[in-house]
């Protein structure tokens, strides 16, 4: 694996490090981006293309009497197909923090870091690649290592990145007992094997917890 999921304690450390890297003025907008990645299972380039109302972007959709969904156009998909997936509850709650009257345009707008340097803030929207690099800087400043270095091979340490937050969301779904096929649907993988291999490696104790929760009280009577 190129990284690993992080736990809630590590995520809180990551959030507390945001201001150190981006400055107080921009911290709230960057914290919102990190929370979006944590709750959505989206890739960074996808999260940066989530909007309330822009055509051709990923958009949350609410329909009376139904669960919210994310509408993902073909241009935003690796497989080039239009798809609608369930919006995760935590992601919906994050979106609902925005008042109704402010729900237009891009949803995630990380601010320029120029304010931290005492320079005039640029208003051009940053690229997904640049946002990913800044998140990696936050991960490094937080000291959260997701891959240990190897002196023998010269392999460097890797600190938490945007994609590790996608991994983390997948793992939390698995730990919550969400069925594998549903997780694969949310992650938009062709099979559970892909999800399991790269995002939700099996944990024998977790599997044991699920088995005992389902079957533990259904023990057969001992034979006489």
C-alpha positions in Angstrom: 0.0 0.0 0.0 1.1 3.6 -0.7 -0.4 4.7 2.6 -2.8 3.6 5.3 -6.1 4.7 7.0 -5.6 6.9 10.0 -7.8 6.8 13.1 -9.9 9.5 14.7 -7.2 10.5 17.2 -4.7 11.1 14.3 -7.3 13.0 12.4 -7.9 15.3 15.3 -4.1 15.9 15.4 -4.2 16.7 11.7 -7.0 19.3 12.2 -5.1 20.9 15.1 -2.1 21.4 12.8 -3.9 23.2 10.0 -3.4 26.7 11.4 0.4 26.1 11.8 0.7 25.4 8.0 -1.9 27.6 6.3 -2.2 30.5 8.8 -5.2 31.6 10.9 -6.9 33.5 8.1 -7.2 30.4 5.9 -7.5 27.7 8.6 -11.3 27.4 8.6 -11.5 26.8 4.8 -8.7 24.1 4.9 -10.3 22.4 7.9 -13.5 22.2 6.0 -11.6 20.5 3.1 -10.1 17.9 5.4 -13.4 17.2 7.0 -14.9 16.8 3.5 -12.3 14.2 2.5 -12.7 12.4 5.9 -16.5 12.1 5.6 -17.1 11.6 1.8 -14.6 8.9 0.6 -14.0 11.2 -2.4 -10.6 11.7 -4.1 -9.2 15.2 -3.7 -9.8 16.1 -7.4 -13.4 15.0 -7.0 -13.9 16.9 -3.8 -12.6 20.1 -5.5 -15.3 19.6 -8.2 -18.2 19.3 -5.8 -20.6 22.2 -6.2 -24.1 23.2 -5.2 -25.3 24.1 -8.7 -22.6 24.1 -11.4 -23.4 22.0 -14.5 -20.9 19.2 -15.1 -19.8 19.0 -11.5 -20.4 16.5 -8.7 -23.5 17.7 -6.9 -25.4 16.6 -3.8 -29.1 15.9 -4.5 -31.9 15.8 -2.0 -35.3 14.3 -2.9 -38.3 14.3 -0.6 -38.7 10.9 1.1 -35.3 9.6 -0.1 -31.8 9.5 1.1 -29.4 12.1 -0.3 -27.1 11.1 -3.1 -24.1 12.4 -5.0 -24.6 12.8 -8.7 -21.2 12.2 -10.4 -20.9 13.1 -14.1 -18.9 10.8 -16.5 -16.1 13.4 -16.8 -15.4 13.1 -13.1 -15.2 9.3 -13.2 -12.2 7.1 -13.8 -14.4 4.7 -15.7 -16.0 7.5 -17.8 -19.6 6.6 -16.8 -22.2 8.7 -15.1 -23.0 7.4 -11.6 -25.2 8.3 -8.6 -24.0 7.0 -5.2 -25.4 7.4 -1.6 -24.1 10.4 0.2 -22.7 9.3 3.5 -24.5 10.7 6.6 -21.4 12.5 8.0 -20.9 14.2 4.6 -24.5 15.3 4.4 -24.2 16.8 7.9 -21.1 18.7 6.8 -22.9 20.1 3.8 -25.9 21.1 5.8 -23.7 23.4 7.9 -23.9 25.8 5.0 -27.0 28.0 5.3 -29.6 27.5 2.5 -29.1 31.1 1.2 -25.3 30.4 0.7 -25.7 27.2 -1.3 -24.4 28.2 -4.6 -21.1 27.8 -6.5 -18.2 25.6 -5.3 -18.7 23.9 -1.9 -15.0 23.5 -1.0 -12.9 26.7 -1.3 -9.5 26.4 0.4 -8.2 29.9 0.8 -4.8 31.2 -0.4 -1.8 31.0 1.9 -0.6 34.4 0.9 -2.3 35.9 4.0 0.1 33.9 6.2 3.0 35.5 4.4 1.7 39.0 4.7 1.0 39.2 1.0 -2.1 40.2 -1.0 -4.5 37.3 -1.1 -5.1 35.9 -4.6 -8.7 35.0 -5.4 -8.0 32.5 -8.1 -9.3 29.0 -7.1 -6.4 26.6 -6.5 -5.9 23.4 -8.4 -6.6 20.0 -6.9 -2.9 19.1 -7.2 -1.8 22.2 -5.2 -4.5 21.5 -2.6 -3.2 18.0 -2.3 0.4 19.2 -1.8 -0.7 21.5 1.0 -2.6 18.7 2.7 0.6 16.6 2.6 2.5 19.5 4.2 -0.1 19.5 7.0 0.3 15.8 7.4 4.1 16.1 7.7 3.8 19.0 10.2 1.4 16.8 12.2 4.0 14.0 12.2 1.5 11.4 11.1 3.5 8.7 9.3 1.5 6.3 7.1 4.5 4.4 5.6 7.7 3.9 7.5 11.0 4.6 5.8 13.6 1.9 5.1 17.2 2.9 5.4 18.3 -0.3 3.6 16.5 0.6 0.4 16.5 4.4 0.8 12.7 4.5 0.9 11.6 7.7 2.7 8.9 8.0 5.3 5.5 8.9 3.9 3.2 11.2 5.9 -0.6 11.3 5.7 -2.0 12.7 2.4 -5.5 13.5 1.0 -5.8 9.9 -0.3 -5.2 8.4 3.1 -8.4 10.2 4.3 -10.3 8.4 1.5 -8.8 5.1 2.8 -9.8 6.1 6.3 -13.4 6.6 5.3 -13.5 3.2 3.7 -12.1 1.5 6.8 -14.7 3.3 9.1 -17.5 2.0 6.9 -16.0 -1.5 7.2 -15.7 -1.3 11.0 -19.3 0.0 11.2 -20.5 -3.2 9.6 -21.5 -1.7 6.2 -21.9 -4.6 3.7 -18.8 -5.0 1.4 -20.8 -4.5 -1.8 -22.2 -1.2 -0.5 -18.7 0.0 0.4 -17.6 -0.9 -3.1 -20.5 1.2 -4.4 -19.5 4.2 -2.4 -15.9 3.8 -3.4 -16.9 3.2 -7.0 -14.9 0.1 -7.5 -15.8 -2.7 -9.8 -15.5 -5.3 -7.1 -15.1 -5.8 -3.4 -11.7 -7.4 -4.0 -10.4 -4.0 -5.3 -11.8 -2.2 -2.3 -10.4 -4.8 0.2 -7.0 -4.9 -1.4 -6.3 -1.1 -1.5 -8.7 0.5 1.0 -10.3 -1.9 3.5 -7.9 -4.7 4.5 -9.6 -7.4 6.6 -9.2 -7.3 10.4 -9.7 -10.8 11.9 -10.8 -9.4 15.3 -13.3 -7.1 13.6 -14.6 -10.0 11.6 -14.8 -12.0 14.8 -16.8 -9.2 16.5 -19.3 -9.3 13.6 -19.6 -13.1 13.8 -20.1 -13.1 17.5 -22.6 -10.3 17.4 -24.7 -12.2 14.9 -24.2 -15.8 16.2 -23.0 -15.5 19.7 -26.5 -15.7 21.3 -27.6 -18.5 18.9 -25.5 -21.3 20.4 -27.1 -24.7 20.1 -28.0 -26.5 23.3 -25.4 -29.1 24.3 -26.3 -32.6 23.5 -27.3 -34.9 26.4 
